[in-house]
Amino acid sequence: MKLGLIINVFEGTEHLEAILTELRGCVDLVVLLWQKVSYFGTPLAPEDREEVKRLRGTPLVDECVEFFPNLAKDPLTQERTKRNLAVHIARERGMSHVLVIDSDEFYLKEPFLLAKAEIEEHGFVATYCTYINYYKDFDHRLVYDRAFFVPFIHETSLEYELSKGPGPIDSTRTLGDKGVKTAAFPERLIQMHHAAWIRKDIQKKLANWSNKALYTSTLLAETLHCWDTWEEGQDAVMLFVHLGNRVPIEREPNGPLSSEREANVQTT
């Protein structure tokens, strides 16, 4: 296996160094696939541009490639195009396999290496895993009534298209895996740790999120207000889910992400 890690970058760059420090020794190639404007035409924030520039000069990153959005297309189509560009980059650099992630998606080294070994041993062409969504910090997780999936390592012969995954999955990253050997790894083996709601500036995420157009401005405003004013014991106002857009939060102060990783993210 020759494995490339390609990271989709626009905002949330405060997480990148911790993600890369954990996985740099597990992969053969690291590329930051960044863009100067969002899918909505918003310019990249100076602090995010500087963080990409800084990381480009370290051993954690092999290459930075700029993505140029086509603002005539809807954001979901643009994001799927960007993910497929990530696959093409890995393939062109001689990678047999690729993991395409966003800038807030963490994997822990030991489970990652175990799952990678399973893929090599069994010849899986496409793999998936479930993930945990964190809220405000890594001590608080959102509690859903179902498992959500994300593509994990897959061969660079596959691309992203509108298809079905093993369960609920982001429409911009469903793989065209029909007829190939796939695996959905159980959470006891590996999970993705999604810092979805851990940000220095959550407004940047909500203003430039590819799914933004699917939700009303009222719900977006309520979600932001909840994040700004949230107190221990309250539910979260969340987008795209059930239960009247309210999701319980579970406190787990000794969770799988260490305080050292969390120290890299100082929320406001």
Order of alpha helices (4+ residues) and beta strands (2+ residues): beta-alpha-beta-alpha-beta-alpha-beta-beta-alpha-beta-beta-beta-beta-beta-alpha-alpha-beta-beta-beta-alpha
